[in-house]
Amino acid sequence: MKEITKITYREALKQGVREALQNDERVFLMGEDVGRYGGAFAVSKGLLQEFGEDKIMDVPLSESGFVGAGIGAAVAGMKPIVEVMTVNFGLLAMDQIVNNAATLLHMSGGQMNVPVVIRMGCGIGRQLAAQHSHSWEPLFAHIPGLIVLSAGTHEDARHMLAKALKSPDPVIVFEYTSMLNIEKEIPVNITRVDISKAKVRKVGKDISIITYGIGVYKCMDAANELASIGIDTEVVDLRILRPLDEETILASVSKTHKALIVEDAWKSVSISSEISARIMEKIFYELDAPVLRLAGVEVPIPYPLHLEDASVPQKNDIINAVKKMLNHD
Amino acid sequence: MIEFVMPSLGADMEDGTLVEWRKKKGDTVKRGDIIAEVETQKGLIEIEIFDEAVIEKLLIGPGTKVPVGSPLALINPIHDKAETIVTTTAKKDLIHPIIEKEKTPASPTVSSDDRIKISPLAKRIATENNIDTSTLSGSGENGAITKEDVEKSIAKKLKGALSQEALGTTTEDETASASISIRAAVAAAMSKSNREIPHYYLEKTIDMTKALVLMNKANKERPVKQRLLPAALLIRAVALSLQEVPELNALWDNGLQIRSDINIGFVVSLRKGGIIVPAIPAANLKTIDEIMSALNDIIPRAKALKLRSSELSDSTITMTSIGEGGADSVYGIIYPPQVAIIGFGNISEQPFAENGMLGVRPIVRVTVSADHRATDGLIGSRFLTALNRHLQNPASL
């Protein structure tokens, strides 16, 4: 029998970190305010008391500096978890991530792996304004040498980290600030997730809705509502944005023959652009309608709540797009 | 180099779908060779070529639907007689030198307006199942043809095929849909005719005694297979009468155009409804026996919808015969662009007066429906008189 436990996204993340610290003595957590303050979003609250200063390390307010330190520690044989408060600040560490983390294996002729895991809060929080609200997944997914994960569900928030720490190469894990307080049920007996594959969250036959991150629950809600009017959607959670699990995506679209791609990131040069292109390149003759994308409006995320809501796809937008694609009245 | 174009197989034909090439690039063909099979409203037609030529290039692929007059292939006549036109009905202005052709993109079929909007998947399924997408209407966005539209069409086709199998008419594969399209073709042609052509009608009762005596006498000496039918005699008599009254053996196309060949279209009723009119070419040059064997050849093929292009396109006049036991007279509607149709009723015994005496004779009521734009009643009457004279002297037939 499947046991279920109810848990917030924040608690799921914390359990993941705690488990990692318990299981491997090379693992430590470093980041701004992760120790005494308990984490900017309280993910690491109580961990300093539990594991001590060697394992829970507060760092100065310099992303380039502490991400670089994490990369150095990884090269030296440790398994650092580097927490970057939000991906917007992660841009300051871009040089370290691109030129060191993603490139050292290549530059060293295969001698130097960088097994660092960098966790970043991502996407719209709640009225945190443009500089704290953007979705930068496509930017990181662009870079060869990185593995880019997106924890769109509580289950993935709970279990992705353990798998990420097993990777010999740098892994970026995107966590979603707006989901921290949301409570969901997750199965107790599932203790691992496959971070190499996309996950079909709902099986359906009429259309494939492909999404990741914040989009997953929005698409699931839309799918459930669509089911009540007889539209049978399949929801694919990409889960890994680099390298993309092309096989799962193409298999789903080959089955439904229609694809809607949903993401919060800006539409141009995005994850949805990439997926759309691959569908076109690989399974053009399976398509029964043009691929459609719902993505962020190409403006800095606004502060007012109604404009913030309007700047990214919402449940109703997804429902309407699906109806349109299926010619449903 | 000349173009081999989609022939017109009657005034009602607007387009045809190439089903199969029987010849390939580089083949040498001679007059009368079957070059391709084309699907029309009148069924699967074998298209003949009328030149001795080498095939230079096939311009369209199987499954392509093109309007009448569109180039299908480029051929190189062996004697380089560019004026030997590909089919009798093809217009000369459709034949361009190849250099001119190269200036325009080689898409003989459709302009951009005619481009069919169809999803890649639907197109793939349609191709795999030999569905002509130009006949489908799309239910998708902006009228695009979707998988569902194609699947519906396949289901319909399958259903048609199954019901035919159930009826045991497997020899007439496509008849279910063909009979519907033949119905549509007949409807179109007859409506046009009745709308545009001012018909006049004449009738004459003809004594068939002598003709039938001669025929029965001939049949006694023949094996069953070679026996003559009255239709053969009548066709022969019509052909000879048309030699005397050529105005009825003509087409109306901006004026009366009398034809030198006498190709008599003979109406064949199809079992599932509808009619088809194959031609007996040069009937005036054929003996009765030759006409009979032509009928024996063409009627079964007409019923199976397996005719050649020339047999459908070349008629210069139409003849309809009710046959034994049917109605006494028939007033036909002209098949445009022809100018007359001759109707024969059932041959039956009737009281008949001649030379002040009344007798019982086998008689036939013959009608002429003719185009009053082209001829007047006097011409029609002259034809019936000539026909009567020939049938009263059957030995000369």
HADDOCK unambig.tbl for C-alpha pairs under 7 A between the chains (distance, minus, plus):
assign (segid A and resid 284 and name CA) (segid B and resid 120 and name CA) 6.39 0.50 0.50
assign (segid A and resid 285 and name CA) (segid B and resid 120 and name CA) 4.72 0.50 0.50
assign (segid A and resid 285 and name CA) (segid B and resid 121 and name CA) 4.69 0.50 0.50
assign (segid A and resid 285 and name CA) (segid B and resid 124 and name CA) 6.39 0.50 0.50
assign (segid A and resid 286 and name CA) (segid B and resid 120 and name CA) 6.62 0.50 0.50
assign (segid A and resid 286 and name CA) (segid B and resid 121 and name CA) 4.67 0.50 0.50
assign (segid A and resid 287 and name CA) (segid B and resid 119 and name CA) 6.50 0.50 0.50
assign (segid A and resid 287 and name CA) (segid B and resid 120 and name CA) 5.66 0.50 0.50
assign (segid A and resid 287 and name CA) (segid B and resid 121 and name CA) 5.05 0.50 0.50
assign (segid A and resid 288 and name CA) (segid B and resid 119 and name CA) 4.86 0.50 0.50
assign (segid A and resid 288 and name CA) (segid B and resid 120 and name CA) 6.21 0.50 0.50
assign (segid A and resid 288 and name CA) (segid B and resid 121 and name CA) 5.11 0.50 0.50
assign (segid A and resid 288 and name CA) (segid B and resid 122 and name CA) 6.32 0.50 0.50
assign (segid A and resid 288 and name CA) (segid B and resid 146 and name CA) 5.80 0.50 0.50
assign (segid A and resid 288 and name CA) (segid B and resid 147 and name CA) 6.12 0.50 0.50
assign (segid A and resid 289 and name CA) (segid B and resid 119 and name CA) 5.87 0.50 0.50
assign (segid A and resid 327 and name CA) (segid B and resid 140 and name CA) 6.87 0.50 0.50
